[in-house]
Amino acid sequence: MRQFDEMYSRLPTGGDAGDVRKHYEAYARWLNAQDPQAMASRRDEAEMIFRRVGITFAVYGDKDEDGSGTERLIPFDLIPRVVAAKEWNSMEAGLVQRVTALNRFIHDVYHDQDILKAGIVPREQIERNAQFRPEMVGVDVPNHIYSHISGIDIVRAPDAQGNGEYYVLEDNLRVPSGVSYMLEDRKMMMRLFPELFSQHRVAPVAHYPDLLLETLRASSPATTAEPTVVVLTPGMYNSAYFEHAFLAQQMGVELVEGQDLFVKDKFVYMRTTRGPKRVDVIYRRVDDDFLDPNAFRPSSTLGCAGLMDAYKAGHVAICNAVGTGVADDKSIYPYVPDMIQFYLGEEPILKNVPTYQCRKSDDLQYTLANLKDLVVKEVHGAGGYGMLVGPASTKDEIERFRGALLANPEGYIAQPTLSLSTCPTYVDSGIAPRHIDLRPFVLSGRTVQMVPGGLTRVALKEGSLVVNSSQGGGTKDTWILQD
């Protein structure tokens, strides 16, 4: 399978230095001059600091003796992923275009449904979608923005000429995570290698919390001049709790759990030592089902009873909006290029990966006949779970998956196995290429904006295409060069 490496146009072999891409040249010279022992020492230092600060996540599939999820560090790699300014500018324009169309789509789905009437997206794909919330039909939200914080997963793969081409792999619009690792990876690189940032014009990312707070405040109900913003977390046992606490601290707002909130006369308040304080904007890191036991799951203790009444009355903003998940379902993903043309009248700047919808008979038959060559995903799956990577699977695994696919074809999509681009990475054997992706974080308020960069995830296992941290992946700092 053809490969594309971010750093090398021709990979090093033996004593050969390979051919370095122009935007990596200065970094490659620096890297070649480094003592391997010194680099190993800095890698150990990074791990020690991350562990001390508590930058961990919980893996629910692994259990400690007491039955709780195990806490793991996300491995951090010292070699950054570097992106040239011209490439980033094009990617940024594509991200703004895509997220704008997705927000238009969500508003349309819960209001006039023009795209359904036009037959572009099948009605049953919406009305049978587990993420479609009938409670949101006709509900107006500030600025018609539903996904205020979007994490768009982008991969690069070689085209027929061997050049790298960017594709959107997935749209994460409900409660996208990972931005804290983007920020902490940059802080770590600046601490360990300050000289690199005087040698390279790397675009900053540290102002992300400021942009996030600006975006959240912009979503506040119009009646509030100085909105009170809170971050709603499921609690310390959630896999992304570090990030919830980190972002609240960085923005200077309160981190709350459902029990800290109550609703009175369709307004939301938080309990404080000085008495109740009205809340105007909730940056929720809790799924829809658990937000309000009166509206969704009655057994939930993670949300706040009556929250949906306050929301529908326009007295509180919830970011991201309830029902946003209808647009990040993998069964909706194939229609995003059509959304861009329908709502914006533009050709998509960023391409989708070709996708087979297994609910369609022809697509299902093709998928069943080519399971060993395809990646098959559950439409509601996340975190690298519920998927088959055909080329990396055994015959038994493929046959078991075939049974699941036949039992519920509507629950799956299939895509060709892309050869994700690689980037030099520190592994036990030294420096070696490993597959990567990129998750930029797009903020939609009165305008659509983002910091230049994102979270680069790396599959540390040789040959693996699964970069998710829950599957053993690590992270890299992402440099967008300003030159």
Residue pairs with C-beta under 8 A, 6 or more apart in sequence:
1 419
2 158
2 162
2 419
3 11
3 158
3 419
3 421
3 422
3 433
4 156
4 157
4 158
4 162
4 163
4 164
4 419
4 421
4 422
5 11
5 421
5 422
5 423
5 424
5 433
6 21
6 24
6 81
6 82
6 156
6 164
6 421
6 422
6 423
6 436
7 20
7 21
7 24
7 28
7 82
7 423
7 424
8 18
8 19
8 20
8 21
8 24
8 424
9 19
9 20
9 21
10 18
10 19
11 18
11 433
12 18
17 32
20 28
22 84
23 82
23 83
23 84
23 481
24 82
26 199
26 200
27 80
27 82
27 196
27 200
30 196
30 199
31 79
36 430
39 78
39 426
42 78
42 192
42 193
43 76
43 78
43 426
45 192
46 76
46 78
46 188
46 192
47 73
47 76
49 188
49 191
50 73
50 74
50 76
50 184
50 188
51 73
53 184
54 242
55 73
55 74
55 180
55 181
55 184
55 242
56 71
56 72
56 73
56 74
56 242
57 71
57 72
57 74
57 239
57 240
57 242
57 469
57 470
58 68
58 69
58 70
58 71
58 72
58 237
58 238
58 239
58 241
59 69
59 70
59 72
59 239
59 470
60 69
60 239
61 470
62 69
62 70
63 69
63 70
64 70
68 237
69 237
69 239
72 469
74 181
74 469
74 473
74 474
74 475
75 460
75 473
75 474
75 475
76 185
76 188
76 474
76 475
76 476
77 425
77 426
77 458
77 474
77 475
77 476
78 189
78 192
78 193
78 426
79 423
79 424
79 425
79 426
79 431
79 476
80 189
80 456
80 476
80 477
80 478
80 479
81 423
81 436
81 438
81 456
81 476
81 477
81 478
81 479
82 479
82 481
83 91
83 478
83 479
83 480
83 481
84 481
85 480
85 481
85 482
85 483
87 166
88 203
88 452
88 480
90 349
91 154
91 166
91 350
91 440
92 440
92 450
92 452
93 349
94 166
94 168
94 348
94 349
94 350
95 152
95 350
95 440
95 442
95 450
96 442
96 448
97 340
97 344
97 346
97 348
97 349
97 350
98 152
98 168
98 171
98 336
98 340
98 348
98 349
98 350
99 147
99 150
99 152
99 442
99 444
99 448
100 343
100 344
100 444
100 448
101 336
101 339
101 340
101 342
101 343
101 344
102 147
102 150
102 171
102 173
102 327
102 336
102 339
103 144
103 145
103 146
103 147
103 444
104 144
104 339
104 343
104 344
105 115
105 121
105 327
105 339
105 343
106 146
106 147
106 321
106 323
106 324
106 326
106 327
107 141
107 144
107 146
108 114
108 115
108 343
109 115
109 116
109 126
109 132
109 326
109 327
110 136
110 137
110 138
110 139
110 323
111 137
111 138
113 123
113 126
114 342
115 121
115 339
115 342
115 343
116 122
116 123
116 126
118 342
120 335
120 338
120 339
120 342
121 332
121 335
121 338
121 339
125 331
125 332
125 335
126 132
126 326
129 326
129 329
129 331
129 332
130 329
130 380
131 174
131 288
131 323
131 324
131 325
131 326
131 328
131 329
131 380
132 323
132 326
133 288
133 322
133 323
133 326
135 295
135 308
135 312
135 322
135 323
136 321
136 322
136 323
139 311
139 312
140 314
141 219
141 317
141 321
142 218
142 219
142 220
142 221
142 222
142 317
143 218
143 219
143 445
143 446
145 219
145 321
145 444
145 445
146 173
146 320
146 321
146 323
146 324
146 327
147 173
147 320
147 321
147 324
147 327
147 328
147 444
148 215
148 216
148 219
148 319
148 320
148 321
148 443
148 444
148 445
149 176
149 212
149 215
149 283
149 319
149 320
149 441
149 442
149 443
149 444
150 171
150 172
150 173
150 176
150 441
150 442
150 443
150 444
151 172
151 173
151 176
151 177
151 178
151 179
151 439
151 440
151 441
151 442
152 168
152 170
152 171
152 172
152 439
152 440
152 442
153 168
153 169
153 170
153 171
153 172
153 437
153 438
153 439
154 166
154 167
154 168
154 169
154 350
154 437
154 438
154 439
154 440
154 454
155 166
155 167
155 169
155 353
155 418
155 420
155 421
155 437
155 438
156 164
156 165
156 166
156 167
156 420
156 421
156 438
157 164
157 165
157 167
157 418
157 419
157 420
157 421
158 164
158 165
158 419
158 421
159 165
164 421
165 351
166 350
166 351
167 350
167 351
167 352
167 353
167 418
168 336
168 350
168 351
168 352
168 353
169 353
169 437
170 328
170 330
170 333
171 327
171 328
171 333
171 336
172 328
172 439
173 320
173 324
173 325
173 327
173 328
174 287
174 288
174 320
174 324
174 325
174 328
175 284
175 285
175 286
175 287
175 320
176 439
176 441
177 240
177 243
177 285
178 243
178 439
178 441
178 455
178 457
179 208
179 243
179 247
179 441
179 455
180 242
180 243
180 246
180 247
181 243
181 455
181 475
182 205
182 208
182 441
182 453
182 454
182 455
182 475
182 478
183 205
183 206
183 208
183 209
183 246
183 250
184 246
185 455
185 475
185 476
185 477
185 478
186 205
186 206
186 453
186 477
187 206
188 477
189 196
189 197
189 477
190 197
200 479
200 481
201 481
201 482
201 483
202 479
202 480
202 481
202 482
203 451
203 452
203 453
203 479
203 480
203 481
203 482
204 451
204 452
205 451
205 452
205 453
207 451
208 441
208 451
209 247
209 250
209 251
211 443
211 449
211 450
211 451
212 247
212 251
212 283
212 443
213 229
213 251
213 252
213 253
214 445
215 319
215 443
215 444
215 445
215 449
216 227
216 229
216 251
216 281
216 283
216 317
216 319
216 445
217 227
217 229
217 281
217 445
218 445
218 446
219 281
219 317
219 319
219 445
220 227
220 229
220 280
220 281
220 317
221 227
221 280
221 314
221 315
221 316
221 317
223 315
224 280
227 280
227 281
228 253
228 277
228 278
228 279
228 280
228 281
229 251
229 253
229 279
229 280
229 281
229 282
229 283
230 248
230 253
230 254
230 255
230 256
230 261
230 270
230 279
230 281
230 282
230 283
231 244
231 247
231 248
231 251
231 253
231 254
231 255
231 256
231 283
231 285
232 256
232 257
232 258
232 261
232 282
232 283
232 284
232 285
232 286
232 303
233 241
233 244
233 245
233 255
233 256
233 257
233 285
233 286
234 241
234 257
234 285
234 286
234 290
234 302
235 241
235 257
235 302
238 244
238 285
239 470
240 285
243 285
244 255
244 285
245 255
247 283
248 254
248 255
249 255
253 283
254 270
256 270
257 302
258 286
258 290
258 300
258 301
258 302
258 303
258 304
259 301
260 270
260 271
261 268
261 269
261 270
261 271
261 279
261 304
261 307
262 268
262 269
262 271
262 276
262 304
262 305
262 306
263 269
263 304
263 305
263 306
263 307
263 309
263 310
264 276
266 306
266 309
266 310
266 313
266 315
267 278
267 310
267 315
267 316
268 278
268 279
268 282
268 304
268 307
268 310
268 315
268 316
269 276
269 277
269 278
269 279
270 276
270 277
270 279
279 316
280 316
280 317
281 316
281 317
281 319
282 307
282 316
282 317
282 318
282 319
283 319
284 291
284 318
284 319
284 320
286 302
286 303
288 296
288 322
288 323
288 325
289 296
289 297
289 300
290 296
290 297
290 300
290 302
290 303
291 300
291 302
291 303
291 304
291 307
291 308
291 318
291 322
292 300
292 303
292 304
292 305
292 306
292 307
292 308
293 299
293 300
293 301
293 303
293 305
294 305
294 306
294 308
294 309
295 307
295 308
296 303
296 308
307 316
307 318
308 322
310 316
311 317
311 318
311 322
326 332
329 379
329 380
330 377
330 378
330 379
330 380
330 381
330 413
331 357
331 359
331 379
331 410
331 413
333 352
333 355
333 413
334 352
334 355
334 357
334 413
336 348
336 352
337 348
337 351
337 352
340 346
340 347
340 348
341 347
341 348
353 415
353 416
353 418
354 415
354 416
355 413
355 414
355 415
356 363
356 364
356 366
356 367
356 374
356 413
356 414
356 415
357 363
357 413
358 364
358 367
358 376
358 405
358 409
358 410
358 411
358 412
358 413
358 414
359 409
359 410
363 414
364 405
364 409
366 414
367 374
367 376
367 405
367 412
367 414
368 402
368 405
368 406
370 390
371 388
371 390
371 398
371 401
371 402
371 405
372 390
372 391
372 393
372 398
373 390
373 391
373 416
373 417
374 388
374 390
374 414
374 415
374 416
374 417
375 387
375 388
375 389
375 390
375 414
375 415
375 416
375 417
375 418
375 465
376 387
376 388
376 390
376 401
376 405
376 412
376 413
376 414
376 415
377 386
377 387
377 412
377 413
377 414
377 415
378 385
378 386
378 387
378 411
378 412
379 410
379 411
379 412
379 413
380 386
380 411
381 387
383 468
383 470
383 471
384 466
384 467
384 468
384 470
384 471
384 473
385 470
388 397
388 398
388 401
389 417
389 465
389 466
390 398
390 417
391 417
392 463
392 464
392 465
393 401
404 412
405 412
417 465
418 465
420 435
420 436
420 437
420 459
420 465
420 467
421 435
421 436
422 433
422 434
422 435
422 436
423 433
423 434
423 436
423 456
423 458
423 476
424 431
424 432
424 433
425 431
425 432
425 433
425 434
425 458
425 460
425 474
425 476
427 434
427 460
427 462
432 462
434 458
434 459
434 460
434 462
435 458
435 459
435 464
435 465
435 467
436 456
436 457
436 458
436 459
436 467
436 476
437 456
437 457
437 467
438 454
438 455
438 456
438 457
438 478
439 454
439 455
439 456
439 457
440 450
440 453
440 454
441 450
441 451
441 454
441 455
442 448
442 449
442 450
443 449
443 450
452 480
453 478
453 479
453 480
454 478
455 475
455 478
456 475
456 476
456 477
456 478
457 467
457 468
457 469
457 473
457 474
457 475
457 476
458 467
458 473
458 474
458 475
458 476
459 465
459 466
459 467
459 472
459 473
460 472
460 473
460 474
461 472
464 471
464 472
466 472
466 473
467 473
469 475
